[in-house]
Amino acid sequence: MNADREPNRLPLRAGAMLLFAVAVVFVGLGWHSAATSGNDPEKALEAANRQTATTSAPAPTTSSVASNAKLVCVINAGDISGLAQEVTDQLKAQQFRTARPQNYTGGGFSENTIFYADDADKAQADKVNQALGGSYSVEERPSSFTMCRTGIAVIAIERAQ
């Protein structure tokens, strides 16, 4: 009788091992999904390709920068150490309200960019662009970019020419 039970144990053991292997695969896929969530290269590419034409206006003077203007956050997304601080100092010298400079390591940016939240903020974003020499791309903030939500985000990749 014992010999009859032995052949039946092997398929049960193989089934258990198969279920265990499937569980390991699903845990691995879940971990990968959690680790890469928020890194959507398609959205980053779309944001980089979208460009809004900027109007040429004189650089803002001390009196033309409104005191109720939104906070400007300068974010270094390039390889130049201290670039965000340089741009922040440049904007402070022109009387813009600025936040503490930050770094961004998520990738996806290929040019200097200024993000604004809505049409009401576009005028201020254009003024910031003119204060920085007009070489930044001014675009509406993509929903995937979460830094500096309440202000104007200045993404610095390289020094303006």
C-alpha positions in Angstrom: 0.0 0.0 0.0 2.8 2.3 0.7 4.1 1.9 -2.8 0.7 3.1 -4.2 0.9 6.4 -2.4 4.5 7.2 -3.4 3.7 8.0 -7.1 0.9 10.4 -6.1 3.2 12.6 -3.9 5.4 13.7 -6.8 2.6 15.6 -8.8 1.5 17.2 -5.6 5.0 18.4 -4.8 5.5 19.5 -8.4 2.3 21.5 -8.2 3.4 23.2 -5.0 6.7 24.1 -6.5 5.0 25.5 -9.5 2.7 27.7 -7.3 5.8 28.8 -5.4 7.6 29.8 -8.6 4.5 31.7 -9.8 4.3 33.6 -6.5 8.0 34.5 -6.7 7.5 35.9 -10.2 4.5 38.0 -9.1 6.3 39.4 -6.1 9.2 40.3 -8.4 6.9 42.0 -10.9 5.2 43.9 -8.1 8.5 45.1 -6.7 9.6 46.2 -10.2 6.3 48.0 -10.8 6.6 49.8 -7.4 10.2 50.8 -8.1 9.6 52.2 -11.5 6.2 53.9 -10.9 6.3 57.6 -11.9 9.1 57.0 -14.4 7.0 57.3 -17.6 9.4 58.0 -20.4 6.6 58.7 -22.9 5.2 61.5 -20.7 8.6 63.0 -20.2 9.2 62.8 -24.0 5.9 64.5 -24.7 6.7 67.3 -22.2 10.1 67.8 -23.7 8.6 68.1 -27.3 5.9 70.5 -26.3 7.1 74.0 -26.7 5.1 77.2 -26.3 6.2 80.2 -28.3 7.4 83.0 -26.1 6.7 86.7 -26.7 9.6 89.1 -26.6 9.3 91.7 -23.9 11.8 93.9 -22.0 13.5 92.4 -19.0 11.5 93.0 -15.9 12.6 95.8 -13.7 12.3 96.1 -9.9 8.9 97.8 -10.3 7.5 95.4 -12.9 7.8 92.3 -10.7 4.6 92.0 -8.6 5.0 91.5 -4.9 2.1 88.9 -5.0 3.8 86.9 -7.7 4.2 83.2 -7.3 7.4 81.7 -5.7 10.0 80.7 -8.3 11.7 77.3 -7.7 14.9 76.7 -9.5 15.7 73.0 -10.0 19.1 71.7 -11.3 18.4 68.8 -13.6 21.8 68.8 -15.3 25.3 67.9 -14.5 26.6 71.3 -13.5 27.2 71.6 -9.8 25.7 74.8 -8.3 23.7 75.7 -11.4 20.4 76.1 -9.5 22.1 78.4 -6.9 23.5 80.6 -9.8 20.1 80.9 -11.5 18.4 81.6 -8.1 20.9 84.3 -7.4 20.3 85.8 -10.8 16.5 85.9 -10.2 16.9 87.3 -6.7 19.0 90.1 -8.1 16.0 91.0 -10.3 13.6 91.0 -7.3 11.9 87.6 -7.9 10.7 85.7 -4.9 12.6 82.5 -5.0 12.6 79.2 -3.0 15.7 77.3 -1.9 17.4 75.7 -5.0 16.8 72.0 -5.5 18.2 69.1 -7.5 16.3 66.7 -9.8 17.6 63.3 -10.7 14.6 61.8 -12.4 15.9 62.6 -16.0 13.7 63.3 -18.9 14.8 66.9 -19.6 16.9 67.9 -22.5 16.7 71.7 -22.4 16.2 74.6 -19.9 12.5 74.7 -19.2 10.1 76.9 -17.2 6.8 75.2 -16.1 3.7 77.2 -15.2 0.5 75.8 -13.7 -2.2 77.6 -15.7 -2.8 80.5 -18.1 -2.8 83.0 -15.2 0.8 82.0 -14.4 2.1 82.1 -18.0 2.8 85.9 -17.9 5.0 85.5 -14.8 6.8 82.5 -16.5 7.5 84.6 -19.5 8.9 87.4 -17.3 11.2 84.8 -15.6 12.3 83.6 -19.0 13.1 87.2 -20.1 15.0 87.8 -16.9 17.1 84.7 -17.7 17.9 85.9 -21.2 14.9 84.3 -23.1 16.7 81.0 -23.7 14.3 78.8 -21.6 11.4 76.9 -23.1 8.1 78.1 -21.4 5.6 75.2 -21.1 2.5 74.3 -19.2 3.4 72.0 -16.3 2.8 68.3 -17.1 0.8 66.5 -14.4 3.6 64.0 -13.9 6.0 66.8 -12.7 5.2 67.2 -9.0 8.0 69.5 -7.7 7.2 73.1 -6.9 3.4 72.6 -7.4 2.4 76.0 -6.1 5.0 78.1 -7.9 6.8 78.6 -11.2 9.4 75.8 -11.7 12.6 76.7 -13.5 14.4 73.5 -14.7 18.1 74.3 -15.4 20.1 71.9 -17.5 22.9 74.1 -18.7 24.0 77.7 -18.3 22.1 80.1 -20.6 24.2 81.5 -23.4 
